[in-house]
Amino acid sequence: MNYLRFLRVGVIALAAVALVFATPFEADAQSTTGKISGRVIDAATGEALPGANVVLEGTTRGATTNVNGEYFIILVTPSRYVVASSMVGYQTVRKTDVIVQLDLTATVDFELAQSAEQLEDLIVTAERPPVQMDIAFAQTTLSADEIKAAPVGSRMRDAFATQVGLDEDSWGLSIRGSNEEEIVYNLDGVGQRDSRNNRPSSSFSTTATQEVQVLTGGFNAEYDNVRSGVVNVITKEPRQWTIAGDGRISPAAKKNFGPAIYSVDNWWDVGRYQSFTATADRDGDGSADFEGWNNLFTTNGGPAGNWNAGIFNDPIQSPEQAKAIWDYQHRAIEDNQQQNLNGEDRDSDYTYDLTVGGPLLQDKVSFLLSQRRERTAYTWGMAVPNYRDNTVQTRLIFTPTATTKLNLGFIRQWGQGGKYGNFLGTYARGPEFEASNHRDRNIYAMGSGSNIETIERNHGNLTWTHTLSPKTFYNITGRFGHVDFQSSWQPNQARGVPSAAADPQGNITSFTGQITSDGDGRLRQSNLTRNLGESGVASPVSDAEVASLRAAGSIILDEAPLGFTYKPSQRDLLGLYQLRGGSGNPARSGDWSWMYETDVSIDMTSQITPNHQLKGGFQLHHFWLRELRGFNSAIQDDSRRAFDFEPDPGFEDPATMGVTDTADFHNYWVKTPLYGGFYLQDRMEYRQIVVNAGIRLDYHRPDLYFDIPNEQHADWMGSNAVLLYQRARQIRPPTKYNFSPRLGVSHPITVESKLFFNYGRFIQPPTADELYQSQSGLGEPLEQFGNPWMESLQTIAYEVGYERNVNNYLVTGTLYFKDIEGEVTNPRLYVNNSTRRSTRFRTNGQVKDQRGFELSVRKARGKFLTGFASYDYRVDRTREVGWARIFDVNTVSTASFLEIESSASGANPLFKARPIIKVGLNFRTPLDYGGEQSLLKGGWEGNIYFRNEGGQWFNYNPNNDAALRNVDNAQWKDERTLDLRLSKTFDFAGAPMVYFEVQNLLDSRVPNTNRTRPWDHLGQVSRGQEFEDYMTALGWTVNASGNLSEGDKPGKDLGPQFNPRRDYLFWFGKRDFHFGLRFNY
């Protein structure tokens, strides 16, 4: 921690030193600004006018033209401006609607007419160039209005994903096929990356946003620790008081296709068990799908008193009593638990986003404060019923002198969701992740591996900007903060404590809440009286009352499946569904990790000539990580019933733990890693060509580590890994250096077209988990092993594009290629000749290439219509080149061998494309449209977004024929959605807007391509056989010679006979309705 304090003190000292250099020019942070440049000439002669003045009205910014009539104004905050040019003897010209964007140059030329007398200023509306000539990389810049126009929900990243080259996976944004681990988000010039798993925080306020720039191609040398894309979010800098809000609500509703999971329409899990007599044979296997409670009572020995149930294992007296027990064990639980409820019975979804800001001291101090809060109900429900997100952003802008500016920011991001397993720092944010965790036996009681993951991020940002001259300025930027990961659960079950009684007539008496029956006969429990936060649960009914009920033939039941527990495991009356415990995990999973982060950067920019802008600087990143996660059976202690259970202080010390307390456990520190880089870049802007050329030197200094190369790995990788915890870190792996050239060229061909090219090498260290992981359990071998000797991951990217304006439609075509090396794999390391005991060991073992073509057409300006259309074609190829088995030379005589030597698919990688088509259209009428009827006709807007992606490819080889191996020969149905928003803006103060949004207007089904969960069903039919039957019904067959005949694409609805039994998990994207209100004062 001393090192961390040193870094913080150092940054404060640098900021203090910077105050000494004040000179009279206004400043801003370069990483959040653009530039204005141009030429002033005589309107009659065309000759340059040296000494002409150019000013940005409403600011103190300005410039004077040189001998060639050229000028430039640097450090201009992205916004809309009025730029004026004047000179003695000439009429002043004012150009309005000059738009400045992040890292771009707005060219504003003036023609001044001579005048012998004072004339009124000539006002001209600036025309935006149809093609931005200084952009040498594929990128998209979205204004706040463009972000809000996308009818895809309230999250900004969803709006980004509508653009060409961008998409989403189950966690967040992806750029050209690469996920958020390879992307960085910058908020007002400060990176927001999570050092633990490289996934950036991506929840920001829309109402506080001025514009967003997304770099999808190459990018300049100043960007470090990123390989695939940059998202620059610029917030507002209010010069006057403002308040903006956006709120929406979506009523509770069913979110899945197929039957509601807990309704009688779900035949296989609910409906068939409502019958007292034998049911129909829907699966065609020759027998009833359920024999009925009457028959079941007889076959299980009920009349002879041989069918027992309940806390006291009493005999079941009648079929009605048996069904009542079943109904109680599968009841819906209301109140805060919301367990086993269908979507229409759970919480509604809502989001609100509110921003307020303004000057506190005119021209000296201003502020911006925003809060965004989201609650989104899960489709089927997890350990919690909702995913929740809460972001608070603050920004204070101090301008102590005309040459200095200090930006202080703070962002708190709090998120909570359901999670399964002991993987790090994530929870379900979408139905794909959620569906993958709905095991067949655990739909009524989540498995013991389920938990509630809460992540809280608190970070402060500092940017000090100092202008040394009209040409030169520097920035000092710092980010300091803490991230806390915390697991919690619903309370433990009160095992063996009476909660209800089922009498022989089939009636249920509840001791802990109200029991009712809904329309289809399913039981519902509400008004729970048990104090769920108490330590220990007393019986809510006396022993005498229990004895009396038992004497009358009632079965006494505990509260299962309410709450979570690990053991003893218990299933329901028929031995089918878990009521507690089970699901294959050894204990409760949890994550109690925390982390401190420090990021510092210093850069200097100088416009040395009107055509050359040099920038150089360095970055330094450090984090302090306490990794503590895994499975812990001690959590099941009945005395530890608190909702927010945390480990005891001794929990981190293996000496205090029994050998059976933990499994799959991660218990280590990462204290002194450093990485960053130095860079120098030159931005050369000429009217004939624009060049961005730069070079980076990246470094990575890993932390100390347990292992020493080439030593014997005997005991501490053996049957008991306790020695690992006792072993001090031994050695620091060597610091790694990488040079990375970057080049971007934009060549204007005509005033309405350009050709651009870029090349770059991009370096990124592996994640902390990949570098430092040690996974074991006391009494268990070391199972996962990080490797800080690994090389950094590398991407070499090429891009060439052509852009042209055609009748106010901007047409862009781009070809790109990415060569990716050093991807991390997880082979086995063997350390013993006789037992062949092994552990997983991280290494650089995979290479990829991605190549693609993008075509887009955009109409960005129009009174009634704007929009875009794009086509994205990308193919990815992955090749295994690392070790498959590594044998320790000190203890094992077998030779190691490469993955490619043992895997034909590694030598012949798959290569299939999934083209994406996107169309966005915005129809609007201006507020004043319709004259006297403008209140009725004006202010209407309709936003449409359509997306179609080719279905996922897979290998279909039901008979394991040699000719069909290692080839993608089948493709799922295309994924298609159409979203719509209709809105009306009123010409009142604050421009209030009401809107109605429909996501997936046509209710198109997006297939779940996971061939596991939808096809599981309690072992009655193997998932492989069920999927094969479905494919056969679609027309897919293989003859005796191994020839495959294709049928319809999977994902088609074939009805209950052939669809998977868990068809409620088979499709995503049920139509969803939202109602909202916006305003902006």
N, C-alpha and C positions, 0 to 999 in steps of 0.2 A: 504493500500500500504506500510505502514511502516514495517509490518510483512514480506512482500516480500523482501524489501530491507535488512532486518536483515538476511534472509536466504542467500541472495546472498553474503553479506559481510562475513557471517560465512564460506561459502564454500571457498572463496578466502583466508581467514585467514588459514583454514585447509591446503590448498595447499601450502601456504607460510611456515607453520610449517613443512610440509613434506620435504622441501628442506634441512632441517638440518641433515637428517639421511643418507646422501649419503655414500655408500661403493662400492668397485670396482666390480660390476656385472651389466651387461646389463639388461634392464627391458622392459616390455610391459604390456598392460592391459590384465589381466587374462581372462576377459570375451570375449576376442577376440583371444585367443591363444590356443595351444595344448601342447603336451608334447612328448618327446622322451625318451624311457628307454630301457634297455636291459642288456645283460650279455656278458662279454668277457672271453673266455676260451682258453686254450692251445689246438691247433688243434690236437696234437698227443696224449695227455693224457686225455683231457677233463676236466682238473682241472681249477679252477678259477684263474684268473690273477689279483691280487690286484695291484693297482697303475697304471693301464693302462690308457692312455689318450684317450678321445673321444671328437672330435670337430666337429662343423658345419662349413664347409668351406665357406668362404665369410662373416663370422660373427665373433664376439668375444665370442660366446657362446661355452661352453664346460663343461666337467666334468671329474672326476677321479674315477675309480672303487673302491669299498670298498673291505673288506676282502673276500667277497663272489663273487667278480668279477662283482657286480651289479653297475649300474650307472643310473642317470636320469638327464635330462635337461628340466627345466620348462620354461614357458613363450616363447614358440616358435610360431612365427607368421605363420598362415596357408600358406603353399607354398610347393614347391618342393626343396629338399636339397641334397647335397652330405655330407655324414657323414663318418669321417675317424677315425680309431683307431690305436694307435701306442704304442710301448713299447720297451725299450732298449733290444736288442738281438732278436727281432721279426720283421718279415716283416710287413710293414704298409699295412692295408687293407682299401680301400675306397669304400663305397657303394653309388651308384648314384640312382637318382629317388626315394628318400625317401619322401613320401608324408605325410605331417602333416595336420590334419584337426581340426576344432574347437572343443574344449572340449574333444578330443580323444587322446589316447596314441598310438604313432607309436612305435612298438617294433622292435628294430634293434640289433640283436645279432652278435657277431664277434667271429671267430675262427682264432687265430694268430699262424703262423708257425714260429718255431725258425729258426734263420739264423745267421751264424757266420760272414757273409759279407754283405755289403750294397747291397740290391736288389731293383729293381724298385718296386714301389707300385703295389699291386695287386688290380685291379679295378673290382668290382662286381656290377652288376645291382640289386638293391634291389627288392625283390618280395613282392608285397602287399599281406597281408594275405587274403586268400579267404573269411574268416569270421572274422569280427572285434569283437574280444572277449570282449572288454570292454564296449560295448553298451548294456545297460540293458533296453532301452526304444525304442519303434518304432520311427524311425526317417529316414530322407532322407537327404543326403548331395549332393549338386549339384555344380559342378564346373562351372565357367563362360562358358566354352565350352558346357557343357551339357545343360545349360539354353538356350544358343543361338541355340542349335540343335533342340529344340522343334518348330515345324512349326505352331505355334498357335498365331502369332502376336508379337507385340513389347513389351507388358507389361510383366514384370517378374512374376506377380502373375498368369498370364495365363499359364506360363511354370510350376510353382509350381503345379497348379491344374491337370497336367497330371499324377502326382504321386499317388500311392495308398493311400487311406485315405483322400485325398484332393479333393476339388471340388470348384465350384463357384456358388454364387447366383447372384441376379440382381445388387448387389453393389460391392462385392469383394470375397475374399477367404473364404471358409468354410472348417473346419476340422472335420471329422466324424460327419457331420450334424450340427455343431455349427458355427454360423456366426462370423464375425470379432469383434463383441463386446466382445467375449470371447477369442480373440487371441491377442497377442502382437507382434509387429515388433520391433526388435532391430537393429539399424544401428551402427556398430562398438561398440557394447556393450551398447548402449544408447537407451532406450525405446522411441517409437514414437507415443504413445497413445494420442488421443484427449480426454481431461478430460470432455468435454461437453457431448459427447454421447458414449464414450468408443470405438469408431471406430478408429483404428489406421490409420495414413497416410501410404499409401502403394505404392507410386510412387517413384521409385529409378532408377538411371542410371545403365543400364546393362554393359556399357563399363567401368565403374569404379569398377565393382564388381569382387572380387577374388573368393568367394564361398558363398553359402547359405546353412544354416542348418535349416531344418524344423522338429520340434519335434511334432509328432502327437499322441504319447502315453503319458506316464507320463513325468515328468521333475523334476529337482532337487529343493531343498528347496530355492535356491537363487532367483527363479522367483516368483514375486508377482503380484497381481491384474490380474491374468490370470487363466482361467479354462480349456481351450480346446487345446491350441497349442501355440508354440513359433516359430517365423521366425527370425533367426539370419542372418543378411546380413553383410558380411565382405568386405570392400572395399580394393583396392590395396594399398600397401605401397611401392611406387617405389624407387628402389635403383639406377636406371638409367633413363634417359629421355625417356618418352614414350608418344605416342599419338595414340588414338584409336577412331574409328568412326563407326557408323552404321546408315544408312539412308534408308528410304523406302517410296514409294508412291503408292497409290491405286487410279486409275482414278475414277472420278465421275461416278456412276452407280446406277441403281435401286437396292435397298437393301431389298425389300420385295417380297414374293411370291404373286401370284394373280396379279391383274392389278395395274399399277401405280396409286396412289391415286388420282391424278389430271388429269388423261388422260381419253379420251372418252371410253376406255376399262373398266373403272369403271362405269358400267351401272347405278347403283342405285344413285350415287352422281353426276355424270357428263354426261354420255353417253345419257341417256334417255331425258335429257333436251335440246338436240341439235335438236330435231325433231319439225317441225311445224305441223305435223299431228299425229294422234294417233299411239302409238308405239305397239309393240308386248306385249303379256301377259306372261312374263317369270316366274312369280311366281305362275301362274296357279290359280289365284283367280277369274277368269271370267271377268276381265276388263283390259284395257290397263294399262301398268305401268305408262304412262304419256299421258294425253289426247292431247297434242300438243299445240303449241302456238296459232294456229288459233282458235281452239275450246276454249282455255282458255281466249283469248281476248273477245270472244263472251259471255261466261258464266259469266265473271266478269264485264260485262256491258261496255266494251270498246267502242263499236260503239256509245253508248249514252253518252260517256264522264264520266262514273262513276268509271273508274279504274284509280286511281291517284298514283303518285310516285314522288320521288325527294325531294329536299330541300324545294320547294315551293308547294309540293303536287299538281302538275299540272296533267291534264288528259293525259293518254297514248293514242296516236293517231293510233297505228297500231301494229299487232303482231310482225313485224320486230323491232319496237322500244322496245317492251316489252322484246324480246330476247336480244337486245343490252344492255338493263339495266341489265338483268340477267348476261350476259357475263362480263360486267364491274364489277359487284359486286363480281364475282368469278374469277377475273383475276389473273394471275401469276405476282408477283412483283419481279423484278430482283434487281440488284445493291446490296448494303450491306444488305438490308432487307431480301432477299431470302425468301419471304413469299409465300406460296402456290405453291412452285416449287417441281417437282418430283426429285428423287435422282440423275438422270443423268444430271439435270440442275443445281445442286448445287456444292459446293466445293468438291474437291478431298480430300482424307485422306492422311496425311503424318505423319511421325515420324522421328526425327533425334536425335541422341545421340552421344555426343562428349566428350572425356576426354583427358586431357593433364596433365602431372605430371613429377616430377623428383627431384633430389637433388638440393637445393639452396646452401647448405654448406655441403660438403661431410661428411657423417657419423654424421652430427649434425642437419641439417634442411632439410626437404623435404616437398613437397606439392602435392596435387591432386586437380584438378578443373574439374568439369563436368557439362554439361547441357543436359537435355532431354526435348524435346518439342514435343507435340502431338496435332494433330487436327483430329477429327473423326466426320464426318457428321452424324447427326441423320438419322434414317431410314425414318421417316416421317416428321421430323421437329418439333421444339418446339418453345419456346419464343426466342431462338437463333437457328441458323441452325446447329451449331456444338457443340460438347463437346471438350473442350480444357484443356490441362494440360501442365504446365511448371515447371520443377524442376531444381534447381541449387544446387549442392553439392560442398563444399570445405572442405579440410582437410589439416592442417598443423601439422607436426610431428617434435617436438623438442627433441633432446637427449643431454641435457646439460652436463651430465656426463655418465659414463658407467653404473651407477646404477639407473638412473632416466630417465623418458620419459614423455613428455607432449603432448597429442593429443588435438588440438583445431579444432572443426568442426563447420560448419554453413550450414544449409539447408533451402532453400526457396522453398516452394511448393505453386504454384498458380494454381487454377483450376476454371473453369467456365462452367456452363451448364444450361439447362432449368429445371425448377422446377414448381410444381403445389401445391398450398396449403401453409399452414404455419408450416409444420413440420420442424424439426431443422436440419441444417447442412448437407443436402444432395441435390443432383441433379441427373438427369438421366445419367447413365453411360452405359446403355444397353437397348435393345429393349423391354424387359419385362416391365421395369419402364415406358418407353416412351409410349408403347401401352396402358397401364392402364390409361393414362391421355388424350387419344384422344377420347373425348366425341363426340357423333354423331353430335350435333349441332355446334360444335366448330372446325371443320376441316379447315375452312377458316379464322376464327378469334379466336385465343386462348381466353379462358375464363378469366374473370377478376382475377381469382386466380392464373394465370400464372405469373411467373417472371423469371428473370435471376439471378441465385445465383452465386456469386463469393466468393471463400474462399481463403484467403492468410495466409499461415503459415510461420513464421520466427522464427527459433530456433537456438540457439548456444549450442554446446556440448563441454564439457571439461572432459578429463580423465587424471589424474595424477597418474603415476605408479612409485613406489619406491621399489627397491630390498634391503632388509635388510641383506640378506645372500644368499648363493646358494640355500637355502631351503625355504626362506620366503620372501614375498613381500606383499604390500598392494596397493589398488586402491582407489582413490577418484574421483567420477564421478558426474557431474552436467549437467543439461539441463534447459535452461531458454529461454522463448520465448513468442511470442504473436500470437494470431490467430484472424483474423478479418473476419466476415461474412457480406456480403454486397449485398443487393438486388437492382436491377435496372430493367428498362423496356424499350421497344421501346417507342418512344414519344407518347404522347396522340394524339388521332385523332383530326384533325381540323374539329370539328362537325359543319355542316351548312355552311362551307366555300366552294364555288364552286371549283370543281376540274376537272369536265368533263361535256360534254353535249351529250345526245343521241338524234339524230334527228329522224323524223318519218320514214325515209328510212332505219334505222338500223345502221347508221354510228356513231362512237364515236369520239368526238373531246376532246383531253386532254389538260388541262391548266397547268399541273404540270409534264409532262413527255411524252415520246414517246410511243404511242400505236401501237402495231403490232399484227398480227394474225399468229399463228403457223399452221402447216400442217393440224391439225384436227379442226381448226376453233376457238381454245381457244385464248382469248386475253392475251397479255403480255405487261407489262409496264416496261419501262427502262428509263435511263437517267433522273432520278427524279431531278427536279429543285428546289423543296422546300428545304429550309435549316432546316434540321430535328433537329438541336440543338438550334434553336432560341426560345426566350420567346415570345409566341404569334405568330399567323400566320395571315398575311394580305391576303386578297383575291388576287389571281394572275390575276384576270380579272376585268375590271371595271363594275360598276353597269349598265352603258349604254349597254355594250356588252351583259351582262346577259339578260337585258330586250329585246334586239333585238333577241337573240336566243330563248327566251321564246315565243316571238311573232310569230316566225317561227315554233312553235310547238315542240321545243326541251325540253327535261327533263333535269334539272340541278341536278347534283349529287355531293356529297362530296366525300372525299377520302376513305371512308370505303370500304374494311376492313383493309386498311393500318393503322398501329399503334394499340395501345391498349387503351381501355377506359372502364370505369365502368358503368356510366349511363349518359344520358338515354339509356336503352337497345334498340337495333334495330336488326331486322332480315331482310332477303333479300326480294325481290319482292314477293315471294310465301309464306313468313312467315315460312321458313324451317330452314335455317342456320343463326347463329348469325353473324352480321357484327360488333357488339361491345357489350360489357357488357354481362350480363347474366351468365349462367353456375352455378347458385345456390349459388354463393358466395356473401357476403355482401359488399365487397370492394376489393381493391388491397391487395394482400398478400405481406408481406415483412419480412426481417430479417436483423436487424442492430446490432446484438450481437457482443461482443468481449470478449477476454479472455487472461489472463496472466497465464503461467504455470511455476512451479518450481519443479524440481525433483533432489534429492540428494541421493547418496548412497556411503557408505564406506565399504570396505571389506578387509579382510586379509586372505592370503592363506599360508599354511606352509606344506611342504613335510616332515613330522616329521620322517618318515622312508621311505625306498624305496617302501613300500607297503601301506602306509597310507598318505593321503593328506587331511588335515583339512582346512575348509574354513568357515568363519563366517563374519557377517556383518549386516547392517541395511539399510533400505530405508525410505525416507520421501518424500511425494508428497503433493503439495499444488497448488491450482488454485484459481484465482480471476475472476469470471464470471459476465458479465453484460448481462442478458438475455432480449432482446427487439425484439419481433417478433409478428406478427399477421396480422390482416386485418385493414386497415386504409383508411377510405373514404376521408379524407382530401387531400390525394394524387391526387384526381381528380380536385383540384383547377386548373383552366386554366392558372393561372400565374406560375404554377410549371410544366413547360414542359421539363425541362432539362432531358437528358438521365440518368444522375446519381443522380436523386433526393435523398436527404437525409432529415430526419425529421428536423424540426426547433429545436433550443435549448430547447424550452419549451415543445417539444413533449414528453420528458421523465417525465414531471411533470403533473400528472392528474389534478391539479388545473387549468391548462391552456387549458384543452381540453373540448369540449362540450360532452354531454352525448351520442351523436350519432357518435362520431368520430371513435370509435374503436369497434372491435368484435374479439372474440377468441384471446384476447391479452395477451401476456406474458411480464410482466414488473417488474423485480425483480433483486436483487443482490445475489450473493453467494460469500462471502468474506474470511471466515476463516476455510474452511474444511481442515482436515489433515488425511492422511492415509498412511500406510506403514507397516513395520514389521522388526523383528529381526530373524535371522536364524543361524543355525550351521549345517554343514554337513561334513561327513567323506567319502572319496572315498578310498575304500580298494581294492587294486589290487594284486591278487595272480594269479599264472599260473593256478590254479585249480578253482578259483572263483573270480568274481569282484562284489563288493557290493557298492552301493551308498545309504547311509542312512542319513536322515536329519530331522530336526524339524524346524517349523516356528511358530512365534507368530505374527499374523496380528492384527492391530488395525485400527479403523476407528472412527474419532472424527468429527461428523457432524457439520455443521454451525448452527448459531442461526436461529430460524424459527418463523413464524407468530403465529402459533397455539399453544395452551396449552392443553394438554390432559384433557378430562373430563369437560372442560368449556362449557358454552352455546355458540352456534354458530349463534345467531339470525341474526342481521342485515347484517353483512358482508358476509354472505352466501346467502342472500336473493335476492330481486329483483334489488338491486343496489349495486354493489361491490366496489363503490368508497371508502368505509371505509377500505377495504383491503389495498389500497395504502397509506392510512393515518396511518395505524397501524404500530407501531414499532415492530421489532422482539422481542419476549418475552422471549424465553428460549432456551437453548442449550440441545438437546437430549443427552443421556448418550453415552460415548465412548464405543465401542464394541470391544471385544477381541476374537480371535479364534486361537486355537492351531491346527497345520496341520502337521501330520507326513507324511514322504515320504520315500519310499524304492524302490530300484531297484537292482535286482540280475541277473547276467549273469553267467551261469555255462557251461564252455566248456565240451562237452561230448567226442569229438575227436578233432584232429587238424583241422577238416573241418566241425564241427558242434557245436552248442550250444543250450542251453535252457535258456530263460530269463523270468523274472517275475517282475512286478512292481505294486506298490500300492501308492496312494496319495490322500490327501484331499486338495482341491484347493478352495480358498476363493476370492470373488470379491464383492466390494460394488456395490449397484445399481447405475445407471447413475445419473448425476446431474438433469436431467429432471424428473426422477422418484422420486428423493428425495425432490426437492425444487419447483417443478412446481406450478404456480398459473395462471390459465387461466380464463380470464373474459373479459368483455367489459364494458365500462362506460355505465350505464343504463342496464346492464345485470347481471345475477347472476354469482357467482363463478362456473365455469363449470368443471375445472380440478384442482386437489389438490394433491401435492406431499406429501411424508411421510418420513421424516428423521429418524423416529423411526423404520423403517424397518430393519430387519436383513440382513446381507450380504448373497449373493447368494453362494451356496455351491455345489461342484461337488466332489463325491468320485469315483475314477476310479481304475479299476483293469485291468491288462493286462498280458497275458501269451503267449509266442511265441516260435517257434522253427525255427532255421536257419541252412541251410546245403549247402555246395558247392557240386555240382554234375557236374563233367566234365566242370568246369569253368562257370557253371550257378549257380547263387546264388538263392536258393529257400527259401522263408520265409513265414511262416504261423503264423497268430496272431489272438487270441481271445480277445475281450475286453468287458467290461461292465462299464457303467457310471450311477451312481445314483445321480440325480440332484434335489436339493431342494431349496425352497425359490424363485422360479421364480415369477416375478412381474405380478400381475393382476390389473384390474381397476374396482372394484365393485362400487356400488352407496352408497353414504352416505346421509341419510335422516335426516333433522333437524327440521321438523315441522309436527305436527300431522294433521293439517287441510288441508294444501295445498299439502302435500307430496312432497314439493320441495326437490330436491336432487342434489348432485354434484358427479363427479367421484373422487374416492379416491384410491390411490395406496396402495397395501399391498402385502405381501408374500402369494400368493394364488395358486401356481401351483407346481406340482412335475413332473419329467420326469424320464424315464430310456431309455438309448440307449445301445444296445448290437449289436455286429457284429463280422464278420469273414473276414479277409483279407488274400489273397494268392497272392504272387508275385514271378515272375521269372525274374532275371536280368542277362544280359550278359554285364558287364561294360567294359571289355577289349577285343579287337580284332582288327586285322589289317584291315579287310574289313567289318566286321559286328558287331554292338553292338545293344542293345535294351532291351526291357522289356515287360512283359505282367502281368496284374493284374486282380484280381476279388475281388469285394468289396460287401459284403452282410450286410446290416444294417437295423434294425427295431427300430423304435422310438415309445414310448408310453407316452402320456401326460394325467395327471389326475388333475382335478380341486379339490382343497381341501380348498380353502380360502372362504371368505365371499362373498355371492352374493348381499346381502342387509344388510347394517349396519345402525341401527337406534340409533341416539344420545340419550343416557339414560337421559340426562338433559331436553330434549324437546319433545321426542317421546316415547310413551308407547309401541309400537310394538316391539316384540323380533326380534333380528337379526337372520339370518339363512345363512347356508353355501351354496356355489355354488352346491356342490354335491347333496344337498337335492332338488334342482330344475332342475337338468339336468341329464337325463339318460346317455347321452354320457360322462358326467364327471365321472360317476361311472363305465362305461364300455368303456374305451378308445380304439381307433382304433389301429390296430397293423398290418400293411402291409409293405412289403419290396419292394425296388426298386433296384435290383442288378445293379452294374456298372462293365462293362468290358472295360479295356483299353489296347491298344497295341501300343508300339512305336518302330520303327525300323530305324536304321541309316546305310545306305550303303555308303561306301567311297572307293576311291582309293588313296593311298599315293601320295604325291607330286612327288616322284621320280619313280612312277609306269610307266612302259613302256619304260624305258631306254632312247634311243635317241628320242623316241616319247612321252616323259613324258609331254611335253607342251600340247599335245593333249589328252593323256590318264590319266594323273595324276591330282589329285586335285578335282576330281568329288565327289559330295556327294548328296545322296537322303535321305530325312527325311520324315517318314510317321508316322502319329498319328491317331489312330482309337479309338472312344469312343462310347459305347452303354449303355444307362441307361434305366431301366424299366420305363414304363410310370407312370404318377401320378395317384393314386387311388382317387376315389370320390364316393359319394353316389348318386345313380340314383333311384329316387322314384317319377315318374311323377304324380301318383295318391295319394301320401301321405298314402300308405298302411302301417298299423302298423307293419307288418312282415318285411318290408324293411327299417325301420328307424334305424338310428345309426349304420349303417354297410357300410363299403366300398365294394361295389359290382360291380364296373365298373372301368376300367383302360384305360387311354389314350395310344396311340401308343408309342412305344419305341422312345427315343430321340437318334438319331444316326448321327455321323459326321465322315468324313475322311478328314484329312488335309495333304497336301503334300508340300514339298519344294525341288527344284532342285537348286544346286549351283555349281559354278566352282571357285576354288582358284588358283591363279597364283603364281608361284615360283619367285616372284619379291620382291623387298624391300617393306615391309609393308604387305606382303601376301594379296593383294587385292582379295576380293571375290565378285562376282556378283551372285545374286540369284533371283529366281522366286518362289513365294509362292501362293498356292491356298488353301483357307480355305473353307471347305465343298466341296470337289472336286466333289462328286456325286450329289450335289444340293439336299441333303436330307432335308425334311421338318420337322422341330421341331414344334409340335403343341402348340399354345397359349392356355393353360388350364384355363385361366381366362374366366369364363362363363358370363362376363358382356359386355366388350367393343366390341368384334367381333359380338355380337348378338344384339347390339343396332341398331336401325335404325328409328329415328324420330317418334317412336310410332306407326308405321303402323302395325307392328306385335310385340307382346310382346316378349322380349328376351327369356323368359321361353318357350313359344310356339314354337319359331323358333328353339331352341335347341332340343325340344322334336321331332319336325318334322325331324330334322337331325338324331337323334338317331333312330327313327322309320325307316328311309331310310337305316340305317346301319343294321337293323334287330332286334333291341331291342324292345320287347313288354312285356306288363304285362297283364295276363288274368284276368278274373273276380274273381278268387280265390286269386289274389295277387301274383302269381308266375311269376317270371321274366325269360324271355327267352333272352339269350345273343346273340348279333350279332357281327359284326366286331368292332374292337377297334376304338373309335372316334379319329379324327385327319386325317382320310382318306379323300382324295379329291373325292367328289361325283359330281363335276360339278356345274354350276351356279344355277340349280334348287333347290339343297338341301344344298349347302354350305351356310355359313352365308352371309348375304348381304354385310357385311364389311369384305369380305374374304381377303382383303389386310392386315388385322390385325391378321389373323388366323394362320399364320405360321411364324416362325423366322428362321434366319440362311441362307439367300440367299448366294450363292457362291460368293466369293470375291477374287480378284486378287491383288497381291502386287509385286512390282519390287524393288530390293534393292541392296545396295553396302556396304561392310564392309572393314575395313583395320585396321592394328595394327602394329605400328612401335615400 
